[in-house]
Amino acid sequence: MIGGTGSTICLLIAIFIFSKQRASKNVASLSGAPGLFNIDEPVIFGYPIVFNIPMMIPFVLQPVIGILIAYFFTSIGWMSRVVVFIPWTTPPLLSAYLATAGDWRAVIVQLLIIIIGVLFYLPFMKISERVMAREASLENQK
């Protein structure tokens, strides 16, 4: 998986670029370094994705979309097949290059998957942040 289970590296990039909430940016800052090495527990429990219905949709669907895109480009012969078993903590882009024994086109495909993932996570992230802001304002009114 690119960026851990649920391709959460895409969510972290979306938060860094598009989020306006300080709490989200703080969680993304703390989760960025582990997320780069496919360790996604800090973002799963810190953002949170757990018990957050809007975030569960892209968390489940984004890896499927990424796999289908990679399968498509592999099946049409545009990029080499994966021939090397690499450690799961290998960072994105480098993992594509190493796993295909040095095919630069796999890096392009993985970058495309990450960009699509960021755009896919974006509306769900905005919905989640609106819900969190509404819950915070209700807590302040009590």
Beta strands, then each sheet from edge to edge (+ up, - down):
end
